[in-house]
């Protein structure tokens, strides 16, 4: 269970979980770059309709609508390819200068080359343990502030200011 194939958005009645369906379900025992998306259902259409319904009244949805809608038209067979396209889109919108690089292996390093492994730091079972900064949300008056949602929530509600908020 991870956020590799899911995200959370804010709807009128609370949190909505969007999940990309996987071939052979979530119990695939293959490398991340081999996980395949199930193509039998129109998950992208359902996700896009949910996003439009949830954020149509947000201050910056119209600004991102066309480009994000085009992203949901892409057909990808591999979950990793879909995630990379989404990550590139978000990186561009936030104007983050960071380079996206894929690890060639996951062997632990030691000494001065050691890199902390944060892959399991945020999981569906523990994501609520983080306390993000608050910002205005579309349904906040009804649901209260809903923390730890998809970056889409922050973008649609804060626009270009989202990057500044994340950078502190």
N, C-alpha and C positions, 0 to 999 in steps of 0.2 A: 504494500500500500504506500503510494507516494503521490506527489503532485505532478509526476511526469506526464500523466494523461488526464489530469483534472484541474479545475480551477473553481473558485467560489466568487459569485457576484451578488450584488444586493438587489433584491426584488422588492415589490410593494409589501409582500408578506414575510420578508426575512431573507435569509441566505438561500441562494440557488446554487446547487452543485452541477457543474457541467463536466461531463466525462467523455473522453474520446474512447469509443468502443475498440477493443483489441481482439485480433484473431486469437483464438484459443483462450480467451479470457485473460484474467490478470495473473494466472499461474504459469505463464510462459517461462520456461527455463532457458532463455537465450540471452545473448549479450544485448545491451540497450540498443545498439545500432542495428539490431536484427528484429526488433519488436515491430510487428505489422499491425496496421490499422484495419479493422473489419470494414469491408466496403459494402456490406449488404444493406445498411441503413443510411439515411440521409442525416447523419449527425451534424454535419456542418450547417445545413439548413435549419435544423432545430436550435443549434447553438446561436446562430445569427439572429433568429427570431427572438430568442430569449434575451440576448444582449440588446436588441432594439427595444423590446418591451421594457426592459429594466432601465435603460439609459436614455431613451428618447427625450426625456425632459431635463437631462443633465446639461449644464452650461456649455460643455465643449464637445458633445456627441456629434453635432453636425460638422464640426471641424475635422473629425477623424472618420466619419461615416463611410465615405467612398473608398478610401484606402483600406480600411479594415474590412469592409464588405468584399473587396477584391481578394483579400487574404483568405476569406472564407470560401472563395470560389476555387482556390487551388486544390488540386487532387494530389494527395501524397499517399504512397503505400506504406511508408515507414514513419513511425511515431517520431523518431529522431529528426527526420527531415521536416516534419510539421513543426516541431518544437523550435528548430533552428530558424525557420522562416518567421515564426512568431517572435522569437528573441531578437532577430535582426530588425523587425518592424518596431518593436518597443525601443530598442537601442537608438534607432534613428529618431523616433519621436521625442525621446528624452535628451537627444543630442549628447549621448555618452560617448566619450572618446575611446573607451576600453575596446580592446581587440577580443574577438571571440575565437578561441582556440580549442580544439578538441584534444583531449588526452590520448596519447597513443597506447598507454597501458596504465594500470592502476596499482603498480607495485609501490609499496611504501618507500619513501626516501628518508635518509637520516642525515644528521649533521646540519651543515649550513644550507643544504639543498632541501631540507624537509619542508613539506607543504602540508598544512592542516587539511584533513579530509572533512569537508562540511556537507557531504552528500546527504547524510541522514539527520542533519540539524533541524530541518523543517519537514515534518511528516504530518499527514492528516490527523494522527493521534496526538500530536503535541503542538500544533501550530498556534493554538490559543495562548501558549505560554509567553508569546512575544507581545510587547506593548508598543505599538506604533504611535506616531504622532497623530493627533486627530485633525480632521479636515471636514468641511461640509459635505454631506452626502444627500442624494436626492430624497430618499425616504427616511431621513434621520428623525424627523418629527414623529413619525409613526413607529419606527423600529428601534430608535436609539442609534447611536453610532455603532456600526458593525466593523470591527477591526479585522485585519489580516485577509483582506479580499484580494482579488486579482489586481494586477497593475492597471487593468482597464478602468476599474473604479476610480482610482486616483487620477488617471489621465482625463477621463470624462468629466470629473468634478473640478479639477484644478488646472487643466490645460498645460501650458508650458511651465507653469509654476511647480508641476509635479517633480521635475528634475531637481529644482532648488530645494524642495521639501525633503527629498531623499538624500541629498548631499549635506543636509543639516545646515 
